[in-house]
Amino acid sequence: MTTTNDRFPIDLGAYKPIALDPTKPSLTAEEREALKANIQLCRDAIVFFTATGAARGVGGHTGGPYDTVPEVMILDALFRGAPDQFVPIFFDEAGHRVATQYLMSVLRGHMTPEQIMHYRMAGSKLPGHPELGLTPGVQFSSGRLGHMWPYVNGVALANPGKTVFCLGSDGSQQEGNDAEAARLAIAQHLNVKLIIDDNDVTIAGHPSKYLPGFSVAKTLQGHGLKVLEGDGEDLDSLYSRIYEAVTTPGAIAVINKRPMCPGIDGLEGSTHGHDVISLKLALQYLEKRGHTAAVEYLNSIEKPKNTYTFLGISDKWDSNRNVFGDAVNSVLGKMSEEERKANVVVIDSDLEGSCGLKKIHDAYPEVFIPSGIMERGNLSAAAGFGMEKGKQGIFATFAAFLEMCISEITMARLNYSNLLCHFSHSGIDDMADNTCHFGLNNFFADNGLDDGYDTKLYFPADANQMKACVEKVFFDPGLRFIFSTRSKTPMILDGNGNEMFGSGYTFTPGKDEVVREGTAGYIVAFGDALYRALDAVERLKQDGIDVGLINKPTLNVVDEDAIAKIGKAPFVLVVEAFNRRTGLGSRFGSWLLERGYAPKYAYLGTHHEGCGGLWEQYPHQGIDPVGIINKVKELVG
């Protein structure tokens, strides 16, 4: 078993902190050899410490940071050679390249090498995307893909006379805000240099296949940027293009062509390189490179497990985000191919494997459109398809990206679109990517007026309820948002030990459901908070506190019968993983007061920045069973 005393098994002391003169157009033989040594050392280190995430089951990303090591090494040397000429920050649009930031923090002395051996672990302050103020040495928060270039424009405005770099990718360049950033950079003559890794790989496929008309170089040239395109693995070519960019005023893009994960057997050119390297391939790579101690360390890691035993659930767990695809297929399977093609379209945003859409893609490709990292445009396209009565547009992405689509959601509502949206990775569970990828503000989707086109928010509690929900609301008119978590959830059991949403269950939109009766007060929960609340209820009953539990799978509709029952109880406690400021708890108390009910009231939700890790996010926020039990005991006095 690994310990905090283990030494980093690759000698980062071998890093050569060279300085490059940005006025010299080529590398000397000595500089070239030093850069090559640094590149190989850092690539080996990235493979090793990101593979600790694979070994521990917390995931991560290897390919992006591994790919861009050559350009980062050159920038690091330029910053050292002419510190007054640059803003010495490795701004990066691809947040999943966080390993770059952690490695450079170590090389700059802000962290020890041993710290990054706890990559993405709970409490390690090494989350899956860089967070300013959390991790020593990290100089910016990247947020979601494609959000940094517009921000870097502002950094350039604040630092006239200095060069600012923004590391990008062919994936991040698909986002519409980069097009806006390009126009401002050209119009204001900003000295921003884009260093773009163009490897023709994103999560779900190859842009050249799913966006055949898209060219990073031509797009940026069309905005007016000077483009310097070449082989990212040819060190002299790479340096000469960066030199030309630095010595030429204005916004310039250095586009580096390379396969994903060059030199890694089994990953080179593969979409799998986007994610964390598998333990098997990491071991093979490190063995080939002679890093025996690194191999031994990875083999010694034991994957952490949540040993807590939850009451009120079955032993069967399933992934609601994938069940969504199964449920849609069950509806599509009842149509003819002609009916499907005429009445349904499913548009993906490069996340089909994460949102359950791949199952639809595989079963019914005639209705499926694999698209790029363009959430706003893809949602609107699905909504436009659903403008006509009887037609349904289906869209899916991560819940964290819902906030980016508010205007498009409003337009869909104003145009009376029939749109079914699946937002997976809602809440915080299993979210080692951490705060910027929390799906917390899902109530923003319900931003219409009282008399606007119908909008419903649904968050099923388990796989049985997900299937029942999708099948029930599939043909409903209006906007329907269905949420699911990244994590698997267990089947909820009724008081007799049977699956509550199993055989014979019918989902009824707008109706709350009594999971357990109680006389002391009621907890109201939904989604993955429900089974944790159920465990708390069962344990409280064992302690003599007769608490009831309500499941609220339709989040934004008041069930008058249920709220009358709840409102007469001694207390009401809302438990959710959503943002305390914008979630169900922030409005449920008002619903009670509007109807003349005034029980003791409290609500628990996400209110802290994340802690990394997986299930550990729940106790970190105080919304695990222990936190719920403590709050109930406080309410009952």
TAQUIPE-V250260 format. One record per residue. RES is the residue in three letters. PSI is psi as a letter, one per 30 degrees, with the letter a starting at -180 (999 if undefined). OMEGA is omega as a letter, one per 40 degrees, with the letter a starting at -180 (* if undefined). NEAR is the number of other ideal C-beta (glycine too) atoms within 12 Angstrom. Layout:
RES&PSI&OMEGA&NEAR  RES&PSI&OMEGA&NEAR
//
This chain:
MET&k&a&14  THR&l&i&23  THR&l&a&13  THR&f&a&15  ASN&f&a&11  ASP&k&a&23  ARG&k&i&20  PHE&k&a&33  PRO&g&i&31  ILE&k&a&35  ASP&j&i&18  LEU&f&i&34  GLY&f&i&16  ALA&f&i&18  TYR&k&a&30  LYS&j&a&26  PRO&i&a&22  ILE&l&i&26  ALA&k&i&20  LEU&k&i&35  ASP&j&a&21  PRO&f&i&30  THR&f&a&13  LYS&k&a&20  PRO&f&a&19  SER&l&a&20  LEU&k&i&29  THR&l&i&16  ALA&e&a&12  GLU&e&i&14  GLU&e&i&27  ARG&e&a&27  GLU&e&i&16  ALA&e&i&27  LEU&e&i&36  LYS&e&i&27  ALA&e&i&23  ASN&e&a&34  ILE&e&a&36  GLN&e&i&29  LEU&e&a&30  CYS&e&i&40  ARG&e&i&38  ASP&e&a&39  ALA&e&i&43  ILE&e&i&48  VAL&e&a&50  PHE&e&a&46  PHE&f&i&51  THR&e&i&53  ALA&f&i&47  THR&e&i&46  GLY&e&i&46  ALA&e&a&31  ALA&e&a&36  ARG&f&i&36  GLY&g&i&26  VAL&g&i&38  GLY&a&a&37  GLY&a&a&47  HIS&k&a&48  THR&e&a&46  GLY&e&a&45  GLY&e&i&47  PRO&e&i&46  TYR&e&a&49  ASP&e&a&49  THR&g&i&49  VAL&e&a&47  PRO&e&a&42  GLU&e&i&46  VAL&e&i&40  MET&e&i&41  ILE&e&i&46  LEU&e&i&42  ASP&e&i&37  ALA&e&i&36  LEU&e&i&38  PHE&e&a&32  ARG&e&a&27  GLY&f&a&24  ALA&i&a&23  PRO&f&a&17  ASP&f&a&15  GLN&f&a&25  PHE&l&i&33  VAL&j&a&32  PRO&h&a&26  ILE&k&i&35  PHE&i&i&44  PHE&k&a&45  ASP&k&i&47  GLU&f&a&44  ALA&j&a&48  GLY&f&i&40  HIS&f&i&48  ARG&h&a&42  VAL&f&i&50  ALA&e&i&48  THR&e&a&50  GLN&e&a&45  TYR&e&i&49  LEU&e&a&48  MET&e&i&41  SER&e&i&31  VAL&e&a&34  LEU&f&i&35  ARG&g&i&24  GLY&g&a&16  HIS&f&i&20  MET&l&i&29  THR&l&i&23  PRO&e&a&32  GLU&f&a&24  GLN&e&a&29  ILE&f&i&43  MET&f&i&40  HIS&h&a&36  TYR&k&i&47  ARG&g&i&47  MET&l&i&34  ALA&k&i&31  GLY&f&a&24  SER&f&a&34  LYS&h&i&32  LEU&i&a&44  PRO&l&a&49  GLY&f&i&48  HIS&k&a&44  PRO&k&i&43  GLU&j&i&32  LEU&k&i&24  GLY&f&a&15  LEU&e&a&31  THR&k&i&37  PRO&k&i&24  GLY&f&i&30  VAL&k&a&34  GLN&g&i&28  PHE&l&i&35  SER&k&a&28  SER&f&a&43  GLY&b&a&35  ARG&l&a&37  LEU&k&i&45  GLY&g&a&42  HIS&f&a&34  MET&e&a&42  TRP&e&i&47  PRO&e&a&30  TYR&e&i&31  VAL&e&i&42  ASN&e&i&32  GLY&e&i&22  VAL&e&i&29  ALA&e&i&34  LEU&e&a&22  ALA&f&a&15  ASN&i&a&23  PRO&k&i&15  GLY&f&i&15  LYS&l&i&26  THR&k&i&39  VAL&k&i&39  PHE&k&i&44  CYS&j&i&47  LEU&k&a&48  GLY&a&a&48  SER&l&i&49  ASP&f&i&46  GLY&e&a&45  SER&f&i&44  GLN&f&i&43  GLN&f&a&37  GLU&k&a&37  GLY&f&a&31  ASN&f&i&31  ASP&e&i&42  ALA&e&i&28  GLU&e&i&20  ALA&e&a&38  ALA&e&a&39  ARG&e&i&23  LEU&e&a&26  ALA&e&i&37  ILE&e&a&27  ALA&e&a&17  GLN&g&i&19  HIS&h&a&19  LEU&k&a&36  ASN&h&a&33  VAL&k&i&46  LYS&j&i&45  LEU&k&i&52  ILE&j&a&49  ILE&k&i&49  ASP&j&a&48  ASP&i&a&42  ASN&g&i&38  ASP&h&i&31  VAL&k&i&37  THR&a&a&46  ILE&e&a&38  ALA&f&a&33  GLY&a&a&31  HIS&k&a&27  PRO&e&a&33  SER&f&i&20  LYS&e&a&18  TYR&f&i&32  LEU&i&a&30  PRO&f&i&14  GLY&f&a&12  PHE&k&i&27  SER&k&i&24  VAL&e&a&37  ALA&e&a&25  LYS&e&i&17  THR&e&a&31  LEU&e&i&35  GLN&e&i&20  GLY&f&i&17  HIS&f&i&28  GLY&g&i&22  LEU&k&i&39  LYS&k&a&27  VAL&k&i&32  LEU&j&a&34  GLU&k&i&31  GLY&a&a&29  ASP&j&a&23  GLY&f&a&39  GLU&f&i&28  ASP&j&a&21  LEU&e&a&33  ASP&e&i&24  SER&e&a&27  LEU&e&a&39  TYR&e&a&39  SER&e&i&23  ARG&e&i&36  ILE&e&i&45  TYR&e&a&31  GLU&e&i&25  ALA&e&a&41  VAL&e&a&36  THR&g&i&24  THR&k&a&23  PRO&l&i&20  GLY&a&a&26  ALA&k&a&38  ILE&k&i&38  ALA&k&i&47  VAL&j&a&44  ILE&k&a&40  ASN&j&i&42  LYS&k&i&30  ARG&l&i&37  PRO&l&i&26  MET&k&i&41  CYS&h&a&40  PRO&k&i&30  GLY&f&i&27  ILE&j&a&35  ASP&k&i&23  GLY&f&i&20  LEU&f&a&33  GLU&k&i&24  GLY&g&a&23  SER&k&i&27  THR&f&i&28  HIS&f&i&27  GLY&f&i&41  HIS&e&a&42  ASP&a&i&32  VAL&k&i&40  ILE&k&i&44  SER&l&i&29  LEU&e&a&31  LYS&e&a&21  LEU&e&i&31  ALA&e&i&41  LEU&e&i&29  GLN&e&a&22  TYR&e&a&36  LEU&e&i&35  GLU&e&i&22  LYS&e&a&19  ARG&f&i&25  GLY&g&a&15  HIS&i&a&29  THR&e&a&17  ALA&e&i&22  ALA&e&i&39  VAL&e&a&28  GLU&e&i&18  TYR&e&a&33  LEU&e&i&39  ASN&f&a&22  SER&f&a&20  ILE&k&i&31  GLU&k&a&14  LYS&k&i&20  PRO&k&a&26  LYS&k&i&12  ASN&j&a&25  THR&g&a&7  TYR&k&i&20  THR&j&a&15  PHE&k&i&30  LEU&l&i&27  GLY&g&a&37  ILE&l&i&37  SER&l&i&25  ASP&f&a&12  LYS&k&i&18  TRP&k&i&23  ASP&l&a&32  SER&j&a&30  ASN&e&a&48  ARG&e&i&45  ASN&e&i&34  VAL&f&i&37  PHE&e&i&49  GLY&e&i&40  ASP&e&a&28  ALA&e&i&38  VAL&e&i&43  ASN&e&i&32  SER&e&i&23  VAL&e&a&33  LEU&e&a&36  GLY&f&i&21  LYS&f&i&16  MET&l&i&24  SER&l&i&14  GLU&e&i&17  GLU&e&i&11  GLU&e&i&19  ARG&e&a&27  LYS&e&a&20  ALA&f&a&17  ASN&f&a&27  VAL&k&i&38  VAL&k&i&36  VAL&k&a&46  ILE&k&a&42  ASP&l&i&43  SER&h&i&50  ASP&g&a&42  LEU&g&a&41  GLU&e&a&39  GLY&f&a&29  SER&f&a&37  CYS&g&i&46  GLY&g&a&40  LEU&f&a&45  LYS&e&i&30  LYS&e&i&31  ILE&e&i&40  HIS&e&a&31  ASP&e&a&21  ALA&e&a&24  TYR&i&a&30  PRO&f&a&20  GLU&f&i&22  VAL&g&a&35  PHE&k&i&32  ILE&j&i&33  PRO&k&a&33  SER&a&a&37  GLY&a&a&42  ILE&i&a&42  MET&i&a&40  GLU&e&a&41  ARG&e&a&35  GLY&e&a&29  ASN&e&i&42  LEU&e&a&43  SER&e&i&33  ALA&e&i&30  ALA&e&i&44  ALA&e&i&39  GLY&e&i&24  PHE&e&a&31  GLY&g&a&38  MET&e&a&25  GLU&k&a&18  LYS&k&i&13  GLY&f&i&17  LYS&k&a&27  GLN&k&i&39  GLY&k&i&37  ILE&k&a&51  PHE&k&i&54  ALA&k&i&51  THR&a&i&48  PHE&k&a&40  ALA&f&i&46  ALA&f&a&40  PHE&f&i&43  LEU&e&a&43  GLU&f&a&31  MET&f&a&35  CYS&g&a&41  ILE&e&a&23  SER&e&i&22  GLU&e&i&36  ILE&e&i&40  THR&e&i&26  MET&e&i&27  ALA&e&i&39  ARG&e&a&35  LEU&f&a&20  ASN&g&i&23  TYR&h&a&23  SER&k&i&39  ASN&j&a&36  LEU&k&i&48  LEU&j&a&46  CYS&k&i&51  HIS&j&i&54  PHE&j&i&48  SER&l&i&48  HIS&h&i&43  SER&l&i&52  GLY&b&a&48  ILE&f&a&51  ASP&k&i&46  ASP&g&a&39  MET&i&i&44  ALA&f&i&45  ASP&f&i&41  ASN&a&a&46  THR&e&a&37  CYS&f&i&36  HIS&g&i&43  PHE&k&i&47  GLY&i&a&49  LEU&f&a&41  ASN&h&a&34  ASN&f&i&47  PHE&f&i&37  PHE&f&a&32  ALA&f&i&43  ASP&i&a&34  ASN&g&i&29  GLY&a&i&26  LEU&l&a&12  ASP&e&a&10  ASP&g&i&8  GLY&l&a&20  TYR&k&a&29  ASP&k&i&28  THR&k&i&39  LYS&k&i&34  LEU&k&a&42  TYR&k&i&46  PHE&i&a&45  PRO&l&a&49  ALA&f&i&48  ASP&a&a&43  ALA&e&i&37  ASN&e&a&37  GLN&e&i&46  MET&e&a&44  LYS&e&a&37  ALA&e&a&34  CYS&e&a&47  VAL&e&a&42  GLU&e&a&30  LYS&e&a&30  VAL&f&a&40  PHE&e&a&35  PHE&g&i&23  ASP&k&i&29  PRO&l&i&24  GLY&a&i&33  LEU&k&i&42  ARG&k&i&44  PHE&k&i&45  ILE&k&a&51  PHE&k&i&54  SER&l&a&51  THR&l&i&53  ARG&e&a&40  SER&l&i&37  LYS&l&i&26  THR&l&a&43  PRO&l&i&35  MET&k&i&35  ILE&k&i&47  LEU&k&i&30  ASP&a&a&25  GLY&f&i&20  ASN&g&i&10  GLY&g&i&16  ASN&l&i&18  GLU&j&a&27  MET&e&a&35  PHE&g&a&38  GLY&b&a&22  SER&k&i&12  GLY&f&a&12  TYR&k&i&28  THR&k&i&17  PHE&k&i&32  THR&j&i&23  PRO&k&i&31  GLY&f&a&26  LYS&k&i&25  ASP&l&a&35  GLU&k&i&37  VAL&j&i&26  VAL&e&i&39  ARG&k&i&35  GLU&l&i&21  GLY&l&i&34  THR&f&a&19  ALA&f&a&29  GLY&l&a&37  TYR&k&i&46  ILE&k&i&51  VAL&k&a&52  ALA&l&i&49  PHE&l&i&49  GLY&b&a&51  ASP&f&i&50  ALA&f&a&52  LEU&e&a&49  TYR&f&i&49  ARG&e&i&48  ALA&e&i&48  LEU&e&i&44  ASP&e&i&36  ALA&e&i&43  VAL&e&a&43  GLU&e&a&33  ARG&e&i&28  LEU&e&i&36  LYS&e&i&26  GLN&f&i&15  ASP&g&i&16  GLY&g&i&12  ILE&j&a&30  ASP&i&a&23  VAL&k&i&41  GLY&l&a&38  LEU&k&i&49  ILE&k&i&41  ASN&k&a&47  LYS&i&a&46  PRO&f&i&47  THR&j&a&38  LEU&e&a&44  ASN&g&i&36  VAL&k&i&24  VAL&k&i&26  ASP&j&a&28  GLU&e&i&18  ASP&e&a&18  ALA&e&a&34  ILE&f&i&33  ALA&e&i&19  LYS&e&a&26  ILE&e&a&37  GLY&f&a&31  LYS&f&a&22  ALA&l&i&34  PRO&e&i&25  PHE&l&i&35  VAL&k&i&42  LEU&j&i&47  VAL&k&i&44  VAL&k&a&50  GLU&l&i&49  ALA&f&i&53  PHE&l&i&48  ASN&k&i&35  ARG&f&a&27  ARG&f&a&18  THR&g&a&28  GLY&a&a&44  LEU&e&a&47  GLY&f&a&37  SER&f&a&25  ARG&f&a&31  PHE&e&i&43  GLY&e&i&27  SER&e&i&18  TRP&e&i&31  LEU&e&a&32  LEU&e&i&16  GLU&f&a&15  ARG&g&i&22  GLY&g&i&12  TYR&k&a&27  ALA&h&i&17  PRO&l&i&29  LYS&k&a&23  TYR&k&i&30  ALA&l&i&31  TYR&k&i&38  LEU&k&i&44  GLY&a&i&41  THR&k&a&40  HIS&f&i&26  HIS&l&i&24  GLU&l&a&26  GLY&l&i&39  CYS&g&a&32  GLY&a&a&41  GLY&a&a&36  LEU&c&a&36  TRP&f&a&37  GLU&f&i&31  GLN&e&a&44  TYR&e&i&42  PRO&f&i&26  HIS&e&i&30  GLN&f&a&36  GLY&g&a&29  ILE&g&i&44  ASP&l&a&32  PRO&e&i&36  VAL&e&i&22  GLY&e&i&31  ILE&e&a&42  ILE&e&a&32  ASN&e&a&23  LYS&e&i&33  VAL&e&a&38  LYS&e&i&23  GLU&e&a&18  LEU&e&a&28  VAL&f&i&27  GLY&999&*&11
//
